Amino acid sequence: MAELPEEEKSLPSGAQGNWGKKLFFGTLVTLLVFFYWLLIYSGGVTVDHG
């Protein structure tokens, strides 16, 4: 079996690859807040034809 690089050996167990979930949920929350602001808080998307 291959040896782990030095920087991965110093991490506590369970810390490797854990940022993917946090990145996914952070992006999901950001998108939900953005669409809430766009569609509900700001009054929705309106098209104004002169």
NORDA-V198538 format. One record per residue. RES is the residue in three letters. SS is DSSP state (h for helix, s for strand, l for the rest). PSI is psi as a letter, one per 40 degrees, with the letter a starting at -180 (999 if undefined). OMEGA is omega in whole degrees, 0 to 359 (NA if undefined). Layout:
res: (RES	RES)
ss: (SS	SS)
psi: (PSI	PSI)
omega: (OMEGA	OMEGA)
This chain:
res: (MET	ALA	GLU	LEU	PRO	GLU	GLU	GLU	LYS	SER	LEU	PRO	SER	GLY	ALA	GLN	GLY	ASN	TRP	GLY	LYS	LYS	LEU	PHE	PHE	GLY	THR	LEU	VAL	THR	LEU	LEU	VAL	PHE	PHE	TYR	TRP	LEU	LEU	ILE	TYR	SER	GLY	GLY	VAL	THR	VAL	ASP	HIS	GLY)
ss: (l	l	l	l	l	h	h	h	h	l	l	l	l	l	l	l	l	l	h	h	h	h	h	h	h	h	h	h	h	h	h	h	h	h	h	h	h	h	h	h	h	l	l	l	l	l	l	l	l	l)
psi: (i	i	i	i	i	d	d	d	d	e	i	i	h	e	e	h	e	e	e	d	d	d	d	d	d	d	d	d	d	d	d	d	d	d	d	d	d	d	d	d	d	e	e	i	h	i	h	h	h	999)
omega: (183	177	177	174	184	183	178	178	184	180	175	180	182	181	182	177	182	183	181	178	181	178	179	183	176	177	179	180	179	179	179	178	179	181	173	180	184	189	186	186	184	178	176	179	180	178	180	176	181	NA)
